[in-house]
Amino acid sequence: MEDPHLQGVFGIVPTPLTLEGEVDEKGLEHLVEHCAASKLHAAVVLGSNGEFPYLTFDEKARVIKRAAAAGKGKIPVVAGVSALGTRESIELAGIARAAGCRAVMASLIVYFRLDFASIKAHFEMLAREGGLPVIFYYFPEVTNLVLTPDEIAELAAIKGVHGAKITVFNRSFLKKVVKLTRTELWAVFAGTAFMMRDALEAGGAGVLCPVPLVAPGLCLDLYHALQKGRDQEARKLHDQLLAAVPLFSGLELPSAVGASLYKALVIKPYTGVSERMSSGVAIVKEALRLQGHPITAVVRRPCPPLSPEQAEKVKAGMKSLGWI
């Protein structure tokens, strides 16, 4: 990759909230330091699992500043600057630049229908005026922005847009994006740890996901095995990781069945956007809380909190994986 800071295992940091539902800055600082101590390659705040759609502008600014301060000298911090409007994205990028963030990550949430020229102009302006390398965040099931791999490749040609997080649960789509953007030295990341193997084997840069916060050793071992071409070891580690599919997807299935269904899903021919995704951030927070991290599992409304029954299933899933 052109920039060594834009490759590897990036942890998506959830935004901790107090029992009263306010941003817990001490908890946030702890999670960024946890990413550093775990030797992840970067910490990312205000991704989907950072609940950015439900935080105010001032709260997002506080998150960016506190995370950047916590990571200074320890780990690169990438700030999510996704928004409905171009101006807000640029303002958040300016805050991230001033705070010392290494890059920004941005999806475009679509309300009115946009033509591709308008979409491209949004990212051109963000890259030009934001002042930091941009990672394009593509997650059509939640943003309502639907592009083809060829259109994503056009975004790769924008100066200052250095890569993409592709959260599309389909191997052929991911591989096509990597193939089309290789000439731009783009850093293409899988949007889920469960597709890290697919991304790296295709020539991608790594993964951007919350799972590395919960299982940093497993995710890093898989990344290094893939980087060094240790295929047999990588297959075993990948299968271990897939055992966590039911935990993070909310499937009411045994781990072996969930893993098999996931494998079948990602190899199907790509047929376009599926139904809108549900939030799993409460699961991530509860998993981290169970591991002893000083945060709550509180989420910002309208995200649904875990029921007592769901919390028990998270606990059982974490125990079965050996993660608590």
C-alpha positions in Angstrom: 0.0 0.0 0.0 1.1 3.6 -0.6 0.6 4.5 3.1 1.8 2.0 5.7 -0.6 3.5 8.2 -3.6 2.6 6.1 -3.4 -1.2 6.2 -3.8 -3.9 8.9 -6.3 -4.7 11.6 -8.3 -1.5 12.5 -10.6 -1.7 15.6 -13.9 0.1 15.3 -14.4 1.6 18.8 -17.9 1.8 20.2 -18.8 5.1 21.9 -19.3 4.2 25.6 -22.2 5.8 27.3 -23.0 6.3 31.0 -26.0 4.8 32.6 -27.7 8.2 32.0 -26.9 7.9 28.3 -24.2 10.5 28.1 -20.9 10.1 26.3 -18.4 8.4 28.7 -15.1 10.0 27.7 -13.0 8.0 30.2 -14.5 4.8 28.8 -13.7 6.0 25.3 -10.1 6.8 26.3 -9.8 3.3 27.8 -11.0 1.6 24.6 -8.5 3.5 22.5 -5.7 2.6 24.9 -7.0 -1.0 24.7 -6.6 -0.9 20.9 -3.0 0.3 21.4 -2.1 -2.2 24.1 -3.5 -5.0 21.9 -1.2 -3.9 19.0 -4.0 -3.2 16.6 -2.9 -1.0 13.7 -5.4 1.8 14.2 -8.4 2.8 16.3 -11.5 4.1 14.5 -14.1 6.2 16.2 -17.6 7.2 15.0 -18.1 4.2 12.7 -21.5 2.6 12.6 -20.7 0.8 15.8 -19.7 4.1 17.2 -23.4 5.1 16.9 -22.5 8.3 14.9 -26.0 8.7 13.4 -27.4 9.2 16.9 -24.8 11.6 18.4 -25.0 15.4 18.2 -22.3 17.3 16.4 -20.8 18.5 19.7 -20.7 15.0 21.0 -19.0 13.8 17.8 -16.4 16.6 18.2 -15.7 15.6 21.8 -15.3 11.9 20.8 -12.8 12.8 18.1 -10.8 15.1 20.3 -10.7 12.7 23.3 -9.8 9.7 21.1 -7.0 11.5 19.3 -5.6 12.6 22.7 -5.7 9.1 24.0 -4.1 7.6 20.9 -1.3 10.2 20.6 2.1 8.5 20.5 0.4 5.1 20.9 -1.8 4.3 18.0 -3.1 6.1 14.8 -6.7 7.3 15.2 -9.1 7.4 12.3 -12.2 9.6 12.8 -15.6 8.9 11.3 -16.9 12.0 9.6 -20.0 10.5 8.0 -23.0 12.8 7.6 -26.0 13.7 5.5 -24.4 16.9 4.3 -21.0 17.7 2.8 -20.5 20.8 5.1 -20.8 18.7 8.3 -18.4 16.1 7.0 -15.8 18.8 6.2 -16.3 20.5 9.6 -15.8 17.2 11.4 -12.7 16.5 9.2 -11.3 19.8 10.3 -11.7 18.9 13.9 -10.1 15.6 13.3 -7.1 17.2 11.6 -6.6 19.8 14.4 -6.8 17.0 17.0 -4.1 14.9 15.3 -6.1 12.1 13.7 -4.3 10.1 11.0 -7.2 9.9 8.6 -11.0 10.2 8.3 -13.6 7.6 7.3 -16.7 8.7 5.6 -19.9 7.2 4.3 -22.6 9.3 2.6 -26.0 8.8 4.0 -28.6 9.4 1.3 -32.0 11.1 1.9 -32.9 12.6 -1.5 -31.8 10.7 -4.5 -28.3 11.7 -5.7 -26.8 11.2 -9.1 -23.2 9.9 -9.2 -21.8 13.3 -10.2 -23.1 14.7 -6.9 -21.8 11.7 -4.9 -18.3 12.2 -6.5 -18.4 15.9 -5.8 -19.1 15.2 -2.1 -15.9 13.1 -1.7 -13.8 15.5 -3.9 -14.8 18.4 -1.6 -14.1 16.3 1.6 -10.7 15.2 0.3 -9.8 18.7 -0.8 -11.0 20.7 2.2 -10.9 18.2 5.0 -7.1 18.0 5.0 -6.7 14.3 5.9 -6.6 11.1 3.9 -10.2 9.8 3.3 -11.3 6.2 3.6 -14.6 5.8 1.8 -17.0 3.7 3.9 -19.4 1.7 1.7 -22.3 0.1 3.6 -25.4 0.2 1.3 -27.7 -1.7 3.7 -27.6 1.2 6.1 -26.7 4.3 4.1 -29.0 3.8 1.2 -26.1 4.7 -1.1 -25.8 2.0 -3.8 -22.8 1.9 -6.1 -21.3 -0.6 -8.5 -17.6 -1.7 -8.2 -16.9 0.4 -11.3 -18.4 3.5 -9.6 -16.3 2.8 -6.5 -13.3 2.6 -8.8 -14.1 6.1 -10.0 -14.0 7.4 -6.4 -10.6 5.7 -6.1 -9.2 8.1 -8.7 -10.1 11.1 -6.5 -6.9 12.7 -5.0 -7.0 12.3 -1.3 -9.3 9.4 -1.2 -6.9 6.7 -0.1 -9.1 3.6 0.3 -12.4 2.1 1.2 -14.1 0.0 3.8 -16.4 -2.4 1.9 -19.2 -3.7 4.1 -20.8 -5.9 1.6 -21.2 -9.5 2.6 -20.2 -10.9 -0.8 -16.8 -12.2 -1.9 -17.2 -11.5 -5.6 -18.1 -7.8 -5.0 -15.2 -7.3 -2.6 -12.7 -9.0 -5.0 -13.9 -6.9 -7.9 -13.4 -3.7 -6.0 -9.9 -4.7 -5.1 -9.1 -5.7 -8.7 -10.5 -2.4 -10.2 -8.6 -0.2 -7.7 -5.2 -1.8 -7.6 -3.8 0.7 -10.1 -4.7 3.5 -7.7 -2.8 1.9 -4.8 -6.0 1.9 -2.9 -6.3 0.4 0.6 -9.4 -1.8 0.4 -10.6 -3.1 3.8 -13.2 -5.8 4.6 -15.9 -4.3 6.7 -16.1 -7.4 8.8 -13.4 -9.6 10.3 -15.2 -12.6 9.0 -14.2 -11.5 5.4 -10.6 -10.5 6.3 -9.3 -13.7 4.6 -11.2 -12.9 1.4 -9.9 -9.3 1.4 -6.3 -10.1 1.9 -6.2 -13.1 -0.5 -7.6 -10.7 -3.2 -4.9 -8.1 -2.5 -6.8 -6.0 0.0 -5.3 -4.0 3.0 -7.0 -5.5 6.0 -10.1 -5.1 8.1 -12.1 -2.4 9.8 -14.4 -3.9 12.4 -15.3 -4.0 16.1 -14.5 -7.7 16.5 -10.7 -7.0 16.9 -11.5 -5.2 20.2 -13.1 -8.3 21.5 -10.7 -10.8 20.0 -7.5 -8.9 19.1 -5.1 -11.8 19.3 -7.2 -14.0 17.0 -7.7 -11.3 14.5 -4.0 -10.3 14.4 -2.9 -13.9 14.2 -5.1 -14.4 11.2 -3.9 -11.2 9.6 -0.2 -12.1 10.0 -0.8 -15.7 8.8 -2.4 -14.3 5.7 0.3 -11.7 5.2 3.0 -14.4 5.4 1.3 -16.9 3.2 0.7 -19.5 5.9 -2.4 -20.9 4.3 -3.1 -23.9 6.5 -2.7 -21.8 9.7 -4.9 -19.1 8.2 -7.7 -21.5 7.4 -7.8 -22.8 10.9 -7.8 -19.3 12.4 -10.5 -18.2 10.0 -12.7 -21.1 11.1 -12.1 -20.2 14.7 -13.2 -16.7 13.9 -16.3 -17.8 12.0 -17.5 -19.6 15.2 -18.3 -16.1 16.4 -20.7 -15.3 13.5 -23.9 -16.1 15.6 -22.7 -13.9 18.5 -22.2 -10.8 16.4 -25.0 -11.3 13.9 -27.6 -12.2 16.5 -28.4 -15.5 14.8 -30.2 -18.1 17.0 -28.0 -20.9 15.7 -25.1 -23.0 17.0 -21.7 -21.7 16.0 -21.0 -24.4 13.5 -24.3 -23.9 11.7 -23.9 -20.1 11.7 -20.4 -20.4 10.2 -21.6 -22.7 7.4 -24.5 -20.4 6.5 -22.1 -17.4 6.5 -19.7 -19.2 4.1 -22.6 -20.0 1.8 -23.9 -16.5 1.9 -20.6 -14.8 0.9 -19.9 -17.0 -2.1 -23.3 -16.6 -3.7 -23.5 -14.5 -6.9 -24.0 -10.8 -6.0 -27.6 -9.8 -6.5 -27.6 -6.3 -5.0 -28.6 -4.8 -1.7 -30.4 -7.0 0.8 -32.7 -5.8 3.6 -31.6 -3.1 5.9 -29.2 -4.2 8.7 -30.1 -4.1 12.4 -27.7 -2.6 14.9 -25.4 -4.9 16.8 -23.6 -2.3 18.9 -25.3 -3.4 22.1 -23.8 -6.8 21.6 -20.3 -5.4 21.1 -20.6 -3.2 24.2 -21.8 -6.1 26.4 -19.1 -8.4 25.1 -16.5 -5.8 26.1 -18.1 -5.2 29.4 -18.1 -8.9 30.1 -14.3 -8.9 29.5 -13.9 -6.4 32.2 -13.6 -3.2 30.3 -15.1 -0.3 32.3 -18.0 0.6 30.1 -21.7 0.0 30.1 -23.8 -1.7 27.4 -26.0 1.4 27.2 -26.8 2.5 23.6 -28.2 5.7 22.3 -31.9 5.6 21.3 -33.4 4.7 18.9 -30.9 1.8 18.9 -32.5 -1.0 20.9 -30.9 -2.1 24.2 -30.3 -5.7 25.0 -33.0 -7.5 26.8 -32.0 -9.6 29.9 -32.5 -12.8 27.7 -30.2 -11.4 25.0 -27.6 -10.4 27.5 -27.5 -14.0 28.8 -27.0 -15.2 25.2 -24.1 -12.9 24.7 -22.6 -14.2 27.9 -23.1 -17.8 26.9 -21.7 -17.1 23.5 -18.6 -15.4 24.9 -18.0 -18.4 27.3 -18.4 -20.9 24.5 -15.8 -19.1 22.4 -13.4 -18.9 25.4 -13.4 -15.1 25.3 -14.4 -14.7 29.0 
